[in-house]
């Protein structure tokens, strides 16, 4: 069966949407827990506080967040 580009794009879009549906509840739960610990009350302040923690994690892991994302995309390890 031959798929044209639009069919493949639709399949990929559905796959991404499904991955986001799976990831979002856990991600929100982690963000809420993080916010409770660091004392933030809204998403903007929480993400801002998260930035320094991610930077510290980059130092500890000796790799950047961007590099980890790049590798994840190449490996196709998306939920």
C-alpha positions as CSV (number, residue, x, y, z in Angstrom):
1,X,0.0,0.0,0.0
2,X,1.4,3.4,-1.0
3,X,1.2,6.3,1.3
4,X,1.5,9.8,0.0
5,X,3.1,12.6,2.0
6,X,-0.1,13.8,3.5
7,X,-1.0,10.4,4.8
8,X,2.3,10.0,6.5
9,X,2.0,13.5,8.0
10,X,-1.4,12.7,9.4
11,X,-0.1,9.5,10.9
12,X,2.8,11.3,12.5
13,X,0.5,14.0,13.8
14,X,-1.8,11.4,15.4
15,X,1.2,9.7,16.9
16,X,2.6,13.0,18.4
17,X,-0.9,13.8,19.8
18,X,-1.1,10.4,21.4
19,X,2.4,10.8,22.9
20,X,1.4,14.2,24.3
21,X,-1.8,12.7,25.9
22,X,0.3,10.1,27.6
23,X,3.1,12.5,28.8
24,X,1.0,15.4,30.0
25,X,-0.6,14.0,33.2
26,X,2.8,12.8,34.4
27,X,4.5,16.0,33.4
28,X,1.9,18.1,35.2
29,X,2.2,16.0,38.3
30,X,6.0,16.5,38.3
31,X,5.6,20.2,37.8
32,X,3.1,20.5,40.6
33,X,5.4,18.6,42.9
34,X,8.4,20.8,41.9
35,X,6.3,24.0,42.4
36,X,5.3,22.8,45.9
37,X,8.9,22.2,46.8
38,X,10.3,25.5,45.4
39,X,7.4,27.6,46.4
40,X,6.0,28.8,43.1
41,X,2.3,29.0,42.4
42,X,1.8,29.3,38.7
43,X,3.3,27.7,35.6
44,X,5.3,30.7,34.5
45,X,7.1,31.0,37.8
46,X,7.5,27.3,38.0
47,X,9.1,27.0,34.5
48,X,11.4,29.9,35.3
49,X,12.5,28.2,38.5
50,X,13.0,24.9,36.6
51,X,15.5,26.6,34.3
52,X,18.2,26.8,36.9
53,X,17.6,23.2,38.0
54,X,17.9,22.0,34.4
55,X,21.1,24.0,34.0
56,X,22.5,22.3,37.1
57,X,21.5,18.9,35.8
58,X,23.3,19.7,32.5
59,X,26.5,20.3,34.5
60,X,26.1,17.1,36.5
61,X,25.4,15.0,33.4
62,X,28.0,16.8,31.3
63,X,25.6,17.2,28.4
64,X,23.0,19.8,27.4
65,X,19.3,19.5,27.5
66,X,19.3,20.2,23.7
67,X,21.7,17.4,23.1
68,X,19.6,15.0,25.1
69,X,16.5,16.1,23.1
70,X,18.4,15.6,19.8
71,X,19.4,12.1,20.8
72,X,15.9,11.2,21.9
73,X,14.5,12.3,18.6
74,X,17.2,10.3,16.7
75,X,16.5,7.2,18.8
76,X,12.7,7.6,18.3
77,X,12.1,7.2,22.0
78,X,9.0,9.2,22.2
79,X,6.2,8.0,24.5
